[in-house]
Every structure is written in C-alpha cells, then in structure tokens.
Amino acid sequence: MADALPSHAPSNAHAELMARDAARVYGWRYQPAIQFERGEGIWLYDVDGKRYYDLTAGMMCNVLGHCHPELVEVMRAEAGKLWHENSWYSNPHLVRFAERIASTLPDGLEVVNFAVTGSEANEVAMRMALAVTGKHDILSVIRGLHGGSLAVESVTTIGGARRRHLGPLLAPANAPAIYAPFCYRCPINLEYPACDVACLTQSRELIDHVTSGDIAAVLAETMLVAGGMVVPPPEWLPRLKQLAEAEGALLVLDEAQLAPARTGKLWGFQHYDVTPDIVTFAKGMSAGLAICGAVTTREMAEQARGKAGLPWAGTYSGDPLPAAVADKQLEIVLRDRLDERAAAMGQVLRAALERLRDAHAVIGDVRGQGLYQMLDIVSDRETRTPDPAMAERIRLNAALGGVIVICVKNFLRICPPLTVTEAEIEAFTECLDRAVRRALDGHPKDVDFRASSSLAMGGVAAQ
Ligand SMILES: Cc1ncc(COP(=O)(O)O)c(C=O)c1O
C-alpha cells in the first residue's frame, strides 16, 4: 500500500473561488483547479496557505524561481517610472537587454526584433525567412511545438486535437514537416547509433515529395519538448543545418523552452556545433513578463527590412518594465553561472529520476537535458506503449501531495527553477515516488480523468 497523502480538501473559500473561476473564466484547467496566491523560490502557496513545489517554474518562465528579491526590486523601481510606452520609441532597458542577449550568442547573431509571446517571436522569424529568401515553405520537424497563433499553429505537429476545426485558418500547403530524431520510439524503426540518423536521410527524400521546393526556413526546437522531450543525437542538428543550406533555406531554432541555461548551456544549440541563422527566445528569457523575440544577423535584418511587415512592432513589444526585469534576470543568470549550476543539478535530478524509473515499471524512459527532464509513462516497458491516463493519474496525485508538474499525454515534465538545491531535488523526488505509488494503487478513485487533463483536450493545451 502507498503511504497516505494529505487530501487536497480545499477550504470553502477556495472551493468557491474554483467555482467562480469555472463560471466566468474561459480557460483550460488541470484538476484540482488550485487557486494560487503567492510564490517564493521553488514554492507556490494556494489561497489556503498550502504549499507546493513548483516544478514548472510558472509556465517554464521563472528560471530564478518565484519573486526573486532582485527582480522584485527592479519591478518596484520601474513601476514608479515608466512601464509602457509607444513601441515606435525605445528605452534604455530594452537596449541593454538586446545587448546582453547578443553577448550570449555566437558572433553575428546580434540584432533582436522584440515580440510579446513565443508564438509571435516565431512568426517574426518566419517573416524574416520569407523576406530574406523570397521563398515560402516553412519546413518543421514532426513533434515540434511553435505556438498557438495561427501561422505557428500551422507548423506545430505535436498531434492531438489542437488543430481540429481550424480548417482553412491553417496553412497546410506551406507547412510540411520531417521526421523527428525520436530514438525511444524511432519513426522508422531503427536503432541509434547503427541507424546513422537515417530519419534525416529519409527526410531528405520526403522533402522532395512534400514541399514545393521553395523552402524559406527549416524551423526546429533544438530539443523537441512538448512533443516528447526529444533530445537529438549529436549528429542530427549539424546535419539539419547542412540540409537547410542545401535547400537554400535559413535554419531557425526555437529556444522558447530552453534559453537561458535550462539545459546546462545558455542556449540549447550550444550542445551541438551549430549556429542558426535566426534564434527565437520566450518563456525563460522573459522572466514571465511577456518579452520575447527573434535574433538574427545585421545582414539578414537589413535584407528583410521593409518586407513581410518587418521590423515587427506590436503594441507592447519592448516595453520598459518587462525589459528591465528580463534584463536583470539574464544578468543574474550570467553572474551566478546558472548554466553550470543547471548542468550540475541536472545530473542530480537525472540520477534521482532514474532511481524512480528503476523502481516503477510504468516509467519507461527518462529524457532531457540539464534541469529539464521528463518521465515517459508506459503501460508496457517492452512495447513502450504510452499510458497517458496513468501519467495524468500520477500528476494529479503529485499535485494533491504538494508537487506541481506538467502532464501532456504520457509525458510528465520536471522543470524546476535553476536555483533548485540538491535537498529540494531529493525531497520532491520522494513526493513523486509517493505519487506514483498512489497512482498505481488506483487513487484517486473518484476522478474522471477524461475531464482532468490535456487528455480531455487531446493536447490542445500543450505548452
Ligand atoms: C517551443 C515553443 N515555442 C513557442 C511557444 C509559444 O510560446 P507562447 O505561448 O509564448 O506563444 C511554446 C509554448 O509553449 C513552445 O513550447
């Protein structure tokens, strides 16, 4: 029998808020639909004062944890000065942030076009690719997620129901995709390394058949996170770059989930010997305040100027308050060498999760890089059959036991702040262990899992 977990048992006031949320806010919710009111470091506190490990860093944004004191200080100071301005002017925070971003990138990647969301940043990158090459196809990688606004939805291929009913709002003709280097469930049933990344060789043939031949960009997540935490083998990204070059296309890497430092390097692509033509940033670089963007070379930026609506400037892009906070966050990441910390703590996390895997057959695989890891939940280790219902059951038990993780399909993602300690890793892994055992014992008995998670939405809400 699994240990008893404290039941969630929300107070009456908490339950009433949940009901009011359901009545008036049109949003997708995990169950229980906890109402949070405070955060500090790795901790979240609900309105009853119950605390939870937040292994999602917000929406993968708060790399320093919640309410980092230095960021709070900047926010307080800037709130009294200027938080929004006409986006056809600039401000010193934005200039500094752009300079600091460029300082972390390989030579040449030095001009930043700011946006508000990761989706918008990727659409800016797509505009750039079209403007620079004069071509139209965006070739993406199956299992990639690039956002929910319609142009990037068209190049998002994580499956599920998220594209259902969108009909002509998507642009399928110009959005072909190639195989992912997903070794755990190889799309062409081979084994790495004997396969010599044949998924890419076969993709070359595919390209000939499924594209118009006019490929503007090859767009890829450096690590395909929502689609199953696919960490490409070392040869894949360099060869993808060669493929892009052979097609006369730009290589656009989407680092929304990875930068800064989450994987143990400031940018995920630094694990590979590759420099993209355009890199996009969002979530972690934004500190949670909606400042995202696309970075390219001066030459390409100038080639694109005046075409495809570039440079892009929406109502809120580059506002001073988010720029100040995001810049301070990046300054701290660099000052405190959080890339090295993520690499070291990532090993501790990985070892802890592998112990969990060894203890529970439902955990078929642990994948990830640095402080971004994922448990692949299966009904059968031999066949590697995905078990999304069990994954959701584990997530729910984890939440009831005070640990917030992301569950999309059969993938449970662990994404703590980069400031996480060894003791915290040990403690939340124990909680996860209890959650797995509770789930295996069939708890909770009274929850309709079809209405409880992304299962209900067929992955619509996947981030
Ligand atoms: C890799 C990747 N790119 C882009 C996006 C879209 O970001 P946003 O939700 O800020 O539009 C996401 C969102 O989860 C993502 O995971």
The ligand as an SDF file (V2000), in Angstrom:
LIG
                    3D

 16 16  0  0  0  0  0  0  0  0999 V2000
    8.9870   25.6160  -28.1510 C   0  0  0  0  0  0  0  0  0  0  0  0
    7.8800   26.6140  -28.0430 C   0  0  0  0  0  0  0  0  0  0  0  0
    7.8240   27.6210  -28.9160 N   0  0  0  0  0  0  0  0  0  0  0  0
    6.8630   28.5530  -28.8590 C   0  0  0  0  0  0  0  0  0  0  0  0
    5.8850   28.5070  -27.8930 C   0  0  0  0  0  0  0  0  0  0  0  0
    4.7950   29.5460  -27.8550 C   0  0  0  0  0  0  0  0  0  0  0  0
    5.0130   30.4460  -26.8350 O   0  0  0  0  0  0  0  0  0  0  0  0
    3.8270   31.4000  -26.3430 P   0  0  0  0  0  0  0  0  0  0  0  0
    2.8860   30.5540  -25.5670 O   0  0  0  0  0  0  0  0  0  0  0  0
    4.5350   32.4300  -25.5130 O   0  0  0  0  0  0  0  0  0  0  0  0
    3.2070   31.9920  -27.5460 O   0  0  0  0  0  0  0  0  0  0  0  0
    5.9060   27.4700  -26.9640 C   0  0  0  0  0  0  0  0  0  0  0  0
    4.8500   27.4170  -25.9400 C   0  0  0  0  0  0  0  0  0  0  0  0
    4.7530   26.6030  -25.1510 O   0  0  0  0  0  0  0  0  0  0  0  0
    6.9230   26.4990  -27.0380 C   0  0  0  0  0  0  0  0  0  0  0  0
    6.9770   25.4750  -26.1730 O   0  0  0  0  0  0  0  0  0  0  0  0
  1  2  1  0
  2  3  1  0
  2 15  2  0
  3  4  2  0
  4  5  1  0
  5  6  1  0
  5 12  2  0
  6  7  1  0
  7  8  1  0
  8  9  2  0
  8 10  1  0
  8 11  1  0
 12 13  1  0
 12 15  1  0
 13 14  2  0
 15 16  1  0
M  END
$$$$
